[in-house]
């Protein structure tokens, strides 16, 4: 049985530079992986609309995981057979792992009066307000707001009120992911569960290959993905500490940030030299 790598990667701060959102430092590595048929699966908090644009820019043509593990989009033809428990949507097979956004919006409406003035959320914010809160340009903000499975809550209250709010929505069955300014409300799923499902599907469709998963991420919301993979890569961040993991084995820490660190660690793991040969 031959080994085959499959790579799962966070986007912002990992494959994309934290400040400039450039992926230029990872371009040579991406080209190498594509040439050698090593799948690169984005595993991100971003929406389907955002990923449509990004995968075009990055030249990634395969599957991608959206909204922190809420769903996997698999282009037709990636697998020989229909992936298990998927639906045909547009040009992709889609595997959903949680309830649609409307469910979580109704939950937020129920508790709105209990936390009056302490929060707002994307569906109630204007495009200008979303731009102001996220730093995104209007077109980018529109794509970020078009969420299908969860809802970002912009917290306006204090820390004590925030704890009460999180406790309340969790008791009502929601899962919360705490970002910088936003609390993401969605179902009981994460990037790790989506990774496990996808590797399982690879193994089912290609039983003669031993799939070895590598996951790369820079934030705490990547921890489940990093813990689930065979090899974890923690990317150095200019704003956060390395994510805290439950595991201690097969963990690589990049010394460089963002896409530079992404390339640095994959070079180590794959034992590659991508630099041009020096003259002389």
C-alpha positions, 0 to 999 in steps of 0.5 A: 500500500503506497502513502499519499499526502493530502493537505488541509489548510487554513487560509487567513494568516496561514496560506494567505499573509495576515496583513496583505492576504498575499499567497505569493510566498506559497506559490512555488509550493502550490505549483509543486503540489499540483504537479505531483497530484497532492490535493490541497484542501482549504479548510476555512471559516470563509463562505462558499462565495469567498472561496469561489474567488479565492480558489480561482486566484490560488489555482486550486481546483479541488474540494474545499471546506467552508464556514469552520467545517459546516460543509464540504464542496467537492467538484464533480470528477474529483472522486470516481463515485458519488461521495457518501451522503452528499447532494448535487448543488451547482457544479459540486457534490456537497456534504452538509454537517450542520443546520442552515443559517435560518435555524441559528437566526431564529435562535438569536431572535429568541434571546435578543430581548434578554441581551438588548443592545449587547450584540448585533449580527451580520444579517442585521448589519448594513454592508457599510457596518460590516465593512467597518467591523471587518476592514473588508472592501464592499465586494469582499464584505458581501461575499463574507456576509453570504453565509449559509450555515452560521452567523457572526455575532458582533459583541457590543457588551462587556466581558461578563455579559459576553460569558452569559450570552455564550452560555445561553446560546450553548444551552440552546444547542449552538456551538460558539467559536470566539474570534477577535471581535466576532462570536460565530454561532453555528452547529456542533461541527468543526474543521477536524470533523470535516477533515476526518470525514474527507479522509474517510471518503478518500480511503473508501474510494481509494482503498489501496492508498494509505492517505497521510493528512497534513493540516496547517493553521495559525489560530485556535479555531484550527486546533480541532483540524490540527489535532485530527490530522496525522501531521500538524503544522502550527503557523507562526502568527504576528497576532496570536500565540501558536494554537494550543493542541491536545497532541504532542507528537508529529507537530511542526511549528513554523519559524516564519509567518503565514505563507512563508511558514507554510512553505517552510514546514511543507518543505521539511515534511516533504523533504524538498528543496524548491530553491533555484540551483545556485550557479558556480 
